[in-house]
Amino acid sequence: MNALADKLKKNSSIKETALLRKSKIFGHKDMITTQVPMINVALSGDPDGGMTSGITVLAGPSKHFKTLFALLLGAAYLKKYEDGVILLYDSEFGSPLKYFDGLGIDTERVIHSPMTDIEELKSDIMIQLKGLNRGDHVCIIIDSVGNLASKKEVEDALEEKVVVDMTRAKAMKSLFRMITPHLTIKDLPLIAINHTYVELKQYGKTIVSGGTGITYSADNIWIIGRQQDKDGKDDLAGYNFVINIEKSRFVKEKAKIPITVSFDAGINRWSGLLDNALEANLLTKVMPKKYSKVDENGEIGEEIYKEDDIISDGPFWTDMLENTTLKSFLIEKYTLGGADMLMQDDTEEIENETE
């Protein structure tokens, strides 16, 4: 080690101080892989990737299954760690028990903390984070930050004051400013459910509520949209959701990830893979709703697959991800590039020619 670097390390009062490449904090993040490849892509750009420590914000209008997606991530965390626990801060009380049961979440491993205002959340979550160490396996879910009042807002209502609350955005910013470093240092994931609103303009942009504090602190921000999924009788069978990547450390921003949820079967584990396989020219449509595989030489196979059969066919998609270029296609399509951060130019060549 460089003598000066060694001196700085020894003189530091911060116990985690280390050389960057040997740091236990920098670059060493736990990866929680879900059972849904395209959810993993939305989190990390890799179908075998997943959720890391830090803040993931799931934003969208009401009835967009944000809680279901949050619990899907929590279920993956509990599956990886036998000693794992979900700490659920709840202000909406809209999580059906069937979500927990359907995702295989043991409710004996879920700590439910009801809350009424931002200040109550801030105080309790800081006490909890202070008491945790790196290596403690806790996944924090807040449902939701978008529906939390500030303490002043409540007090004004009790005093029958009709005034605009100017403190809420500051309180929210303070909350996320305080918790962010603890989550990273202790390698803990936090999933925050939030609301959105549309700017009052002709072509209004969808905005994540809560002010800039959430946006600055979050590692991932999803804005979830949806379309109705109807069966042949025009009855509503579920929804086709689109995860719009508003912010990510790993995924190209503005990327769109399709996820299908049916009322009968829940989240389709293999959502989004058919469209990407077609785009990658690994499958081709030979008849309406019927497909054939395309080999590496561009030759179309003889076997024909019905769309209804393959959209939920686990072995089919496992084989596609393991034995074709589908995985590398997804990584290249969705992951932020790793090119040099300083654009190279031909200055040196010009100088040599001048000489």
C-alpha positions in Angstrom: 0.0 0.0 0.0 1.1 3.6 -0.7 2.6 5.0 2.5 0.3 8.0 2.4 -2.8 5.9 1.7 -1.8 3.6 4.6 -1.5 6.7 6.9 -4.9 8.0 5.9 -6.5 4.6 6.4 -4.9 4.2 9.9 -5.9 7.7 11.0 -9.5 7.4 10.0 -12.1 7.2 12.8 -14.5 5.4 10.4 -14.1 1.7 11.0 -15.2 0.8 7.4 -12.4 2.9 5.8 -10.4 0.7 3.4 -8.7 0.8 0.0 -11.4 1.0 -2.6 -10.8 -2.4 -4.2 -10.7 -4.0 -0.7 -13.7 -2.2 0.7 -16.5 -4.4 2.1 -18.9 -1.6 1.3 -18.0 -0.2 -2.1 -19.1 -2.5 -5.0 -20.0 -5.4 -2.7 -23.8 -5.6 -2.9 -25.9 -8.6 -2.2 -28.0 -9.7 -5.2 -31.5 -11.1 -4.6 -32.8 -13.0 -7.7 -36.6 -13.3 -8.2 -38.3 -16.1 -10.0 -39.4 -13.7 -12.8 -36.5 -13.1 -15.3 -37.9 -9.8 -16.6 -38.3 -8.4 -13.1 -34.6 -9.2 -12.6 -33.9 -7.4 -15.9 -35.9 -4.3 -14.6 -33.7 -4.3 -11.4 -30.3 -5.1 -12.8 -30.4 -5.5 -16.6 -29.7 -9.3 -16.3 -32.3 -12.1 -16.2 -30.1 -13.8 -13.6 -29.6 -10.6 -11.6 -32.0 -9.0 -9.2 -32.4 -6.6 -6.3 -29.5 -5.1 -4.5 -29.2 -3.0 -1.3 -30.5 0.6 -1.4 -33.8 2.1 -2.3 -36.2 0.8 -5.0 -39.3 2.9 -5.6 -42.4 1.4 -7.1 -44.6 4.3 -8.3 -47.9 4.4 -10.1 -51.6 5.1 -9.8 -53.9 3.2 -7.5 -54.8 -0.5 -8.4 -51.5 -1.0 -10.3 -50.4 -4.0 -8.1 -47.5 -2.1 -6.6 -47.9 -4.0 -3.3 -47.8 -7.3 -5.2 -44.6 -6.4 -6.9 -43.0 -5.3 -3.6 -44.0 -8.5 -1.9 -42.6 -10.5 -4.8 -39.2 -8.9 -4.1 -39.7 -9.5 -0.3 -40.5 -13.2 -1.0 -37.3 -13.6 -3.0 -35.4 -12.2 -0.1 -36.9 -14.6 2.4 -36.3 -17.5 0.0 -32.5 -16.6 -0.2 -32.1 -16.2 3.6 -33.6 -18.7 6.0 -33.1 -16.1 8.8 -34.4 -13.2 6.7 -37.2 -11.0 7.9 -39.5 -8.5 6.2 -40.0 -5.2 8.1 -43.3 -3.9 6.7 -44.2 -0.2 7.4 -47.9 0.1 6.6 -50.0 3.2 6.1 -52.5 1.9 3.6 -53.4 -1.5 5.0 -54.3 -2.8 1.6 -52.1 -5.9 1.4 -54.4 -8.9 1.1 -53.4 -11.9 3.0 -53.7 -13.9 -0.2 -50.7 -12.0 -1.6 -48.5 -13.3 1.2 -49.9 -16.9 0.9 -49.7 -16.9 -2.9 -46.1 -15.8 -2.9 -45.1 -18.3 -0.2 -44.3 -15.7 2.4 -44.3 -17.0 6.0 -46.1 -14.3 7.9 -44.2 -15.3 11.1 -41.2 -13.7 9.4 -43.0 -10.4 8.7 -42.9 -7.6 11.2 -45.9 -5.3 10.6 -45.5 -1.7 11.8 -48.5 0.5 11.2 -47.7 4.2 10.9 -49.7 7.5 10.6 -47.2 10.2 9.6 -43.7 10.8 8.2 -42.2 11.7 11.5 -43.3 8.5 13.1 -41.8 6.5 10.3 -38.6 8.4 10.4 -38.1 8.0 14.1 -38.9 4.2 14.1 -36.9 3.3 11.0 -33.8 5.1 12.2 -34.1 3.2 15.6 -34.3 -0.1 13.6 -31.4 0.8 11.3 -29.2 1.9 14.2 -29.8 -1.5 15.8 -28.9 -3.6 12.7 -25.5 -4.7 11.6 -24.1 -5.7 8.2 -25.0 -9.3 7.8 -28.5 -8.9 9.4 -30.9 -10.0 6.8 -33.8 -7.6 6.7 -35.9 -6.4 3.8 -37.8 -3.2 4.5 -41.0 -2.4 2.7 -42.9 0.9 3.0 -46.5 0.8 1.9 -46.7 3.7 1.1 -44.7 6.9 1.3 -47.1 8.5 -1.2 -50.0 8.3 1.3 -48.2 9.5 4.4 -49.2 12.8 6.0 -46.8 15.0 7.9 -47.2 15.7 11.6 -48.0 19.3 10.9 -50.7 18.4 8.4 -52.4 16.3 11.1 -52.0 19.0 13.7 -53.5 21.6 11.4 -56.5 19.4 10.8 -57.0 18.9 14.5 -56.9 22.7 15.0 -59.2 23.2 12.0 -56.6 25.2 10.1 -57.1 25.3 6.4 -53.5 26.0 5.3 -51.1 24.5 2.8 -48.5 22.2 4.4 -45.1 23.4 3.4 -43.2 20.9 5.7 -44.1 17.6 4.0 -41.5 17.7 1.2 -38.8 18.7 3.7 -39.7 15.9 6.1 -39.7 13.3 3.2 -36.3 14.6 2.0 -35.0 14.3 5.5 -36.2 10.8 5.9 -34.5 9.5 2.7 -31.4 11.5 3.4 -31.0 9.8 6.8 -31.7 6.2 5.8 -29.7 6.0 2.5 -26.2 5.6 3.9 -27.4 3.0 6.5 -29.0 0.9 3.8 -25.8 0.8 1.7 -23.3 0.3 4.6 -25.4 -2.5 6.1 -26.3 -4.0 2.7 -30.1 -3.7 3.2 -32.8 -3.4 0.5 -35.7 -1.0 1.0 -38.8 -1.0 -1.3 -40.9 2.1 -1.1 -44.3 2.2 -2.7 -45.3 5.6 -4.0 -47.9 7.5 -6.0 -47.6 9.5 -9.2 -49.4 12.5 -10.6 -49.5 14.2 -14.0 -48.3 17.7 -14.7 -51.0 20.2 -15.5 -49.8 20.7 -19.1 -51.1 19.8 -22.5 -48.7 16.9 -22.6 -48.1 16.5 -18.9 -45.3 14.4 -17.6 -45.9 11.7 -15.0 -44.2 12.7 -11.8 -43.3 10.6 -8.8 -44.8 12.3 -5.7 -42.9 13.2 -2.5 -40.4 15.7 -3.8 -36.8 15.5 -4.9 -35.6 13.6 -1.8 -37.0 10.3 -3.0 -35.6 10.8 -6.6 -32.1 11.7 -5.4 -31.8 8.8 -3.0 -33.4 6.0 -5.0 -31.3 3.5 -6.8 -34.2 2.3 -8.9 -37.5 4.1 -9.7 -40.2 2.3 -11.6 -43.3 4.0 -12.9 -45.8 1.3 -13.5 -48.5 1.5 -16.2 -51.1 -1.0 -17.3 -53.4 -2.2 -20.0 -56.4 -4.5 -19.6 -56.0 -8.1 -20.5 -59.3 -9.5 -21.7 -60.2 -13.1 -22.6 -62.1 -14.1 -25.7 -65.4 -13.1 -24.1 -64.3 -9.6 -23.4 -64.2 -10.4 -19.6 -61.3 -8.8 -17.7 -58.8 -11.6 -17.1 -55.9 -9.5 -15.6 -53.6 -6.7 -16.7 -50.6 -6.3 -18.9 -48.3 -4.0 -16.9 -45.3 -2.0 -18.2 -42.5 -1.2 -15.9 -41.1 2.1 -17.1 -37.5 2.6 -15.8 -37.5 6.2 -14.6 -34.1 5.9 -12.8 -31.6 3.1 -12.4 -28.0 2.5 -11.6 -27.9 -0.5 -13.9 -30.7 -0.4 -16.5 -31.1 2.0 -19.4 -33.5 4.7 -18.3 -36.8 4.9 -20.2 -36.6 1.2 -20.9 -40.0 -0.6 -20.8 -40.4 -4.0 -19.2 -43.7 -5.9 -19.9 -45.1 -8.0 -17.1 -48.5 -9.9 -17.2 -50.6 -10.5 -14.2 -53.8 -12.6 -14.3 -56.5 -12.8 -11.7 -56.4 -16.6 -11.7 -52.7 -17.3 -11.9 -51.0 -14.2 -10.6 -47.7 -12.9 -12.1 -46.7 -14.8 -15.3 -43.2 -15.8 -14.4 -42.1 -15.8 -18.1 -43.7 -12.4 -19.0 -42.0 -10.4 -21.7 -39.7 -13.1 -23.0 -41.8 -13.9 -26.1 -41.6 -10.4 -27.5 -37.8 -10.3 -26.8 -37.2 -13.7 -28.4 -39.0 -12.4 -31.5 -37.0 -9.2 -31.5 -33.8 -11.3 -31.1 -34.8 -13.4 -34.1 -34.8 -16.6 -32.0 -38.4 -17.2 -32.7 -40.5 -16.3 -35.7 -44.3 -16.1 -36.2 -45.3 -18.7 -38.8 -49.1 -18.4 -38.4 -51.3 -16.3 -36.2 -50.3 -17.0 -32.6 -48.0 -19.8 -33.7 -44.2 -19.7 -33.7 -41.1 -21.7 -34.7 -37.6 -21.5 -33.4 -34.8 -19.9 -35.5 -31.3 -21.5 -35.2 -28.0 -19.6 -35.2 -27.9 -19.9 -39.0 -31.3 -18.3 -39.5 -33.0 -21.6 -40.4 -36.6 -21.9 -39.2 -37.3 -25.1 -37.3 -40.1 -27.5 -38.2 -41.7 -27.7 -34.8 -44.6 -25.2 -34.3 -45.4 -23.8 -30.9 -48.8 -22.3 -29.9 -48.6 -19.0 -28.1 -51.0 -20.1 -25.4 -48.8 -23.1 -24.7 -45.4 -21.3 -24.5 -46.2 -18.1 -22.7 -46.2 -20.0 -19.4 -44.0 -23.0 -20.4 -41.1 -23.0 -17.9 -38.9 -25.6 -19.5 -39.2 -23.9 -22.9 -38.0 -20.5 -21.5 -35.3 -22.1 -19.3 -33.9 -23.8 -22.4 -34.1 -20.5 -24.4 -32.2 -18.6 -21.7 -29.6 -21.3 -21.1 -29.0 -22.5 -24.7 -29.6 -19.6 -27.0 -28.4 -16.0 -27.2 -31.6 -14.7 -25.5 -29.8 -13.9 -22.2 -27.0 -11.9 -23.8 -29.6 -10.1 -26.0 -31.5 -9.0 -22.9 -28.3 -7.8 -21.2 -27.2 -5.9 -24.2 -30.6 -4.4 -24.8 -31.3 -3.2 -21.2 -28.0 -2.8 -19.3 -26.2 0.5 -19.1 -23.0 0.3 -21.2 -19.6 -0.1 -19.6 -17.7 2.0 -22.1 -14.9 4.4 -21.1 -16.4 7.3 -19.2 -14.0 9.8 -20.9 -14.6 10.0 -24.6 -11.4 9.4 -26.5 -10.3 11.7 -29.3 -7.5 11.9 -31.8 -5.6 14.7 -30.2 -2.5 12.6 -29.6 -2.5 11.4 -33.2 -2.8 15.0 -34.4 0.1 16.1 -32.2 2.3 13.2 -33.6 1.5 14.2 -37.2 2.4 17.8 -36.4 5.7 16.8 -35.0 
